[in-house]
Amino acid sequence: MNQSKLNKLLSKLPIAKVKYFDSIGSTNDEALAWAANDAKDLSLVVADEQTAGRGRLDRKWFTPPGTALAFSLILRPSAAERPHISRMVGLAALSVSDSLLTRGLSPQIKWPNDILLNGRKVAGILIESVWSGEDAECIVIGMGVNILKGAVPDKDMLLFPATSLEDALGYPVERAEILHEILAALIFLRPQLSTDEFMAKWEELLAYRGRQVQVELVGEGSVIGNVSGLGTDGSLQLNDPDGKSLTVQFGDVHLRPFA
Ligand code: BT5
């Protein structure tokens, strides 16, 4: 990947501008700074390597050079999109999933922000915002996707098993092609953000449906229940062991299979 190849690759998509880095701390940090400045809707930051890639809750995201996709897309939500900002993580997750589905794979979305292949994490999403008063002026959608085997970190660095697209397919794929597919899917799905069909698509790919899970609420203990689906805002719906329904709303929740 390099700047001119990316410019060419993405020229048929309505991407406003691409900034490419051989190495960067975090594409989300770069995108947040750009968003706070003059970035237009659909501006994109792409890096070959991240030296300080971030997950949620100050966790680390590993992006070794030459093996992975690490990018951050800046959206300036329209007035119609603003009431559905909490669905942006679903938009990102469905876009990655779409690219995997077209390759005959069976992705699942581990709520809220992980994409799984064969029960292992192949991609992670980090959504961050630039606020103007009560409104999210810009949304930064950060995505990390393990494309080649070399992108997968050692087991002792992980909270959850990981995989790559190459592992799942049995052969290597071109990073730039996947980037193009994910962005094309996102641009296609974005106008559906407010619809019931969008929620149905998202729910269809939800991992662990009907299974008992433990949801760790940061600093607040945990809850156990059966995954029943998603709320209209993208919250996770559970039925607890007494049959009571529970809603888990916030991104600072860690979901693990309990049994
Ligand atoms: C995430 O956080 O999964 C969100 C990751 C978002 C990364 C993108 S890359 C482009 C943009 N720029 C950034 O700086 N970030 C975004 P979370 O659910 O908190 O998961 C983090 C956990 O995933 C870590 O604690 C590790 O256990 C694990 N992990 C780290 N690197 C991984 C990798 N390459 N593949 C699979 N798991 C990984």
Boltz pocket constraint, residues with backbone or C-beta under 6 A from the ligand:
constraints:
  - pocket:
      binder: B
      contacts: [[A, 25], [A, 26], [A, 27], [A, 28], [A, 29], [A, 50], [A, 52], [A, 53], [A, 54], [A, 55], [A, 56], [A, 57], [A, 59], [A, 60], [A, 61], [A, 62], [A, 63], [A, 69], [A, 70], [A, 71], [A, 72], [A, 113], [A, 114], [A, 121], [A, 122], [A, 123], [A, 124], [A, 125], [A, 126], [A, 142], [A, 143], [A, 144], [A, 145], [A, 146], [A, 151], [A, 152], [A, 153], [A, 157], [A, 158], [A, 159], [A, 160], [A, 161], [A, 162], [A, 163]]
      max_distance: 6.0
